[in-house]
Amino acid sequence: MNNNEERRLADMLHRITPEAPRPVTVEQVAYRLASEPRLGRPTRLGRQTGLGRQTGLGRQTGLSRQTGLSRQTQGREPRPRRGGLSRAWAPALAAAAVVVIAGAGAGIAVLANSHHNPPPAGGAAPASSSVSSASASASPSPTPSSTQQTTPATAIAGAPWGAELIDHQTLNQLSLVSADGSLYAYGNNALDRIDPATGSIVATARYNPPLSNPPVIVGNTVWVVWSYSGGNVVLHGYNAQTLAQTASVLVPATGPVSSNAGNVLTSGPNGHLYVAAGVTAVEVNPSTGQIINRIYLTAGTTNSVAVSPDGATLYVGVGSSTSFKLLVYDLAANNTVAGSSSLNSGGAAGNLVATSGGVWGTTGSGHSEWTWFAPNGNLNKATRVGQGAGGGFVSVPSYSGGVVWVGGDGSLVCASPANGQALASAQVPGDHGVAQNFGMIAVAGNHAYSYYQTDASSPSGLARLTPPAACSGSGGGS
């Protein structure tokens, strides 16, 4: 076999079994991009350099059969392309292209990684939640605090104790309390922390109270009744500053809970929570959720609870829409019943508040509600405090700043926690003949605060009052 036949046989075998594709490096691609003509329009290299017309290559190899150059280039130099770059720049362009391509590849990798793994906000590491699923529905929405008065204080004409409106937000008139320089109340489907200096809401969490029960503050936690129905009571705890939910406690009731309840949650000096739970009153350690004590009632369903400041006495209200019984338990003597008395006022009773001298509560309906004080928990010796409220307004007792406060649409009273005697009182005049009302009162600093309402055209909102010195709590006992 001669050399020509061997060459044809080798060419045939090469066509049948083509060689494997060779790996192409970034540098090779960049060099080719820099060396080849720009895309987007037909090249004219075939006429100038002897390369094919369309692709710059000949019919098979792009080179002439004899020398690899077309006939036009033999014997003369091809004319340079207008606007082009000489081949001397190719290495530099290749190097630049390598940098661009490598940088683009790195950018794509970073974008892909960030798409699948978003970084935590502020560079912080992601944290897992230890709160139950209820926390998702009660997520807090902090509002920046302001040191300036956001709403100019407006004096309430004719109102007692220099009362002035400092904000016009709508609050639940049975919810205002204070602790550590802040006010807490229920707003529009929310638990709010309020700056008493400005009346501004500085933190809020979604909350819809199932019954009348003000927030209960224990340490750095604000506790509320989240659910109160059937055979279970659910409590939620919130950070006192941010109102971020920090705890959820389930308190199983014995028997169904009362449908006519108020103040079913309170706290004792030991930091424990006390809950009205069906036919029992339950003591709970809020740190662990563990039930410490369960007191079974002799009869009826509990609708309100209160603990004396020394933690020795538990007052339990048992009532319906027409009658009310007060049970007194000696916690220091193994929960023995220390007293039992009834109040026949013809209306519902509850909203218990305990002080050193006894227990306070309310009776009546929304059209005629008033506050009473029972020394040592004896309803047979109960006395009326304040003029009460009507027309849908409320008159309830609150223990704040060392004294007991009773609001309403007829009078404001601060009273001794030891004997129930009024320390100071003031009339609440009508607004052009229309009733105006001061709800639950709380003390922060040198002022008292209350939610003010009127049936007249005057605006309602958070009111700041300056009570007389007699209401300072220094002379009324504790």
C-alpha angles and dihedrals in degrees: 000000000000127000095262092055091047089051092051092047091051091049091051092050091049091054092049094048108030117196120261116269112270120232113256118215127213089247092056092050091048092048091050091049090052095044102043125074120268117271125233100067136048114272124234097205095110091070095043105037105022095254121132120285101244106025100019089247130103125250094277111001101004091240130098116262096248110032105006091249129096122250092256093064098047110108097005140063118254116246114253118249116258112249092007132121125242122246089253088077094052097092092049092048090048091053092049091049090051090056093047094047093045091048092049090050091051091048091052090051092051092048092049092049093048090049092057097036111036112196119241117260116273091010092284122143115255113262129208122228121243094190124099122258090270088075091072090064093046101048114155126245107201116207119205112256120236128208091203127078104263093192117034110246111254122201114234106231112244094355119141129253095020093293115191134175113243098174138011102217119131115250137179105258092218098053114063115122136151138218136163095354097313135101122221127198143148113262131174100334088321146099107234135196110208131199104230092205093063107011089236122144106241099178135011141182129192110260137151111194113226092204142357108292124129119226115277116218119206114174108309095342130091111209125201136173104254098178131011115174142102112359101331139072119200121198126193126202125206133191106261093227107037099021089226108154112255105168146018121197127190115209112190112217125217104233123346119320121247119277091203101053138140131171094015092157127059140144137234132218089262090066093250124133124234119207134190100228115173113288090350141067112221131205113208133188101225093200093062103016088234120148107237100179137006118194117198117214121230090228142350134019121293116242102173140018137194134176125211117245091252092052093235100109133051119197116203125189121210115186154138133204092285109028140036135198126192120209122195119205126193103220092186091057099054096277096299118169107256096179148352129195139158137226117209103192099138093246144072119286136196140096091122121197120181126211135168094276101045141291135312128207146151137250135187134048136282090281095051118016126157140170127246135190121214113194110226088353095294109142090189086073097039118140131198119248122199130349097281128218140268142181094064094310121121136232111193134156123246130184111218136139093013097300139077118251127203121187132180142133095286106044148351117230136184112195141185114265089211101057108002095244118147113253094187136349139183135191120248105218123207121261101245088329094316121113121255124192140204112206130196113346128219131180124226119169113323095337140073121223133204140166107255123207136174136181090220126086092268115113122259128217146108112339128201118210134188106212122198122269090260088072093057092100094237097109106031102072126242 
